[in-house]
Amino acid sequence: MKKMAILLIGLILFAVPFFPSVKSAQKPDYAKLTLVKLGLKDSIIFGDYEIKFADVNPDWTQALIEIYKKGESKPSKTALLTSGGRMFYPDSTNPILEVSIGYIMSYNKVIYLEAGSPLKKAESKKLYEGKTYKPAYLDGKVSIKLVDVTDSSAKFTVTLNGISYTKTIEEDSGQGFGYKISSDISYYPFVWIKVTKAVKNDYAEFDIWIPTYPVTSVSVKRASQTGTQNQTQGAPDTVVYNDVMYKDEILNIYYNGTTYKLRLNQVGLYSSFSLFKGTTPLETFQVKAGGYHESDKAPIGVEVVKDSYDTEYNRLTVKVWAPHGASAPPILREAKLKLIVETTSKKIMLGDKMILTVKVVNEGKGKAFGLKLNSNIPNGLEQEVYPEKLTITKLDAFSEYPLATYILTPSQVGSYQIGKFGVEYYDEFGNLKKVESDTIGALKVYALPKIELNVDNDYFKVDTSKDNKVKVKFNVVLEKGNPAFEFIENATLHLEFPDSLNAYSRDISLGDLRANESISKEIIFTVNKAELSKVSATLTYKDALGEEHQIEFPNLVIIDAVPPAIVEKKVKVYPEAQELPSFVNATLAGLDNETRALLAEELKNVSEAYIPPQPPKTNWWAVFAILFLIFGIGFGVAYYNLKGKYEEAQRKLARRKPKPGGLPLKKEEEVKEALEDKGIEIL
């Protein structure tokens, strides 16, 4: 029998969850369907195209392949292919489909056909951590979630047709994800992701590649069983086992009352197997990764899935073929779980947080199912748990999983005993198992006590002519608390003072001090210069975790060595008597209105006692008014008397008639003289 290479890439995807992450591979040129076994006249219905095994030459070395478009009765393209040959549709310049023959089996009168489509870049995408993207051009069949991002890689969970795969992809590398169409057919890679940029805990940029013909409608159309296929009865045409095998394991295959045993001897690019009938050895053979061997001594075919062999754990994924009606029970293995609890530190300061992570490691060949975590967090520690709900349905062999992260915040100082964590699970035999972590031990929470620094005297007056020494006592006092968890270590008091002072040391070692304790240190300063000097201090110490702290105390002590200066100066205490009025006036002018009024009133009360009594003051206005009244009355009386006399004289003159001759009468002159004597002037 001839060997043939069968590339079951879709089944590789099915096996991915059983293996640790591997380094990203190079992007293939084509996305391909799983190899499909076709008898003569059988077809693959691939979306709108039918790929038909139409004919074969007599010696079964060449097969005629026809490609039909949906609804057409004539083929759009035909080609005569040998094993390994391929054809392109519509042409090799701009193909939509690529069809190739993996192997022609003349013994069984079948061929293994592979169909695919070129990968093309669909888009470049930027996705933030925790977000999910569903490409619209894939009709919602695919979702891409960015789970985690580091500085150099991105972790994705890609779901295709309800099946999720999680892979970590390095920057500038890519990974493919297959679409499982049926139990026997997969389309790989239906999505290829290449990471171009990764920003830790933020986002990733990546390119998405998909098939040029991204159709997931695939089926096999069989011709009628009319003897045209002439398949040999009992040929290995059914997959009875598709799973991982480890070195030295034996798989039992039951067919037609006979037990066949397949043993894996060696794992590598060429893996070695031995086939037994019962206990009788039949043959030992090698199968290349991605290759197939069909035994001519038993109806058994062995296929090693491409890229599935793992030399680190000595395992590979094998697909065993046998006639219809055969069976191969799965190989049950023991899981070996180990629970690991890690902390950032078992010593923290009050106010800080402690991170505690719990992860489970499976160091066995078997899987674990239905994992349940039992925590052991003591009271007094506030806890935040991520994730809040833990659900792990399966843990694969030789893999690990982070179960939970606890963020613990203590409420007070002291020792908190954290015990063992436990996890329950079911093994492949259905047995309930339990495993515990190592004892974590005590979490110790410390705090810094409040510290006070004082001196017995903060001011010193020094007469250097008598003594130039100053003795200062420094007191360091720690507040009350828990001495076991509240303390300082390697405390040192560093003094700062000018060159005018001198002391035996600027650094005073205080050692370790605990809550409720105090310590005093006496320092003698020598005064070098007669000036004012200031002494400051800085207290440095370490906490329980070794972190250094410091407290500054500026101008803690003042040492005054300036000698007193004697200055003779006449000091005027009170103003002179003649200066007193201006002094009082200036003083009152500088006061506010209310104070000025009160003080002026008091000064008035004081000065009035020294002022001699004054005679009553004459009201000159009244005097002048009376005099004016008297003068007015007298003037009026005199006026009327004179007027009367004047009128009387006029009358007397009128009675006298002048005599002719013109000589004045003597009597008239007499009257005039009489009036002048009385002070009346005749005009």
PyMOL commands that set and color helices and strands:
alter all, ss='L'
color gray80, all
select helices_A, chain A and resi 9-18+136-138+577-589+593-608+620-655+666-677
alter helices_A, ss='H'
color red, helices_A
select strands_A, chain A and resi 4-5+30-33+36-39+43-46+49-56+63-69+77-81+86-89+97-105+110-128+132-133+142-149+153-160+163-170+174-180+186-199+203-211+218-221+238-246+250-255+258-266+270-277+280-288+291-294+301-304+315-322+337-343+347-349+354-362+368-374+381-386+392-395+399-410+414-418+422-426+432-436+441-446+451-455+459-461+469-478+487-496+501-502+507-514+518-527+532-542+548-560
alter strands_A, ss='S'
color yellow, strands_A
deselect
rebuild
show_as cartoon
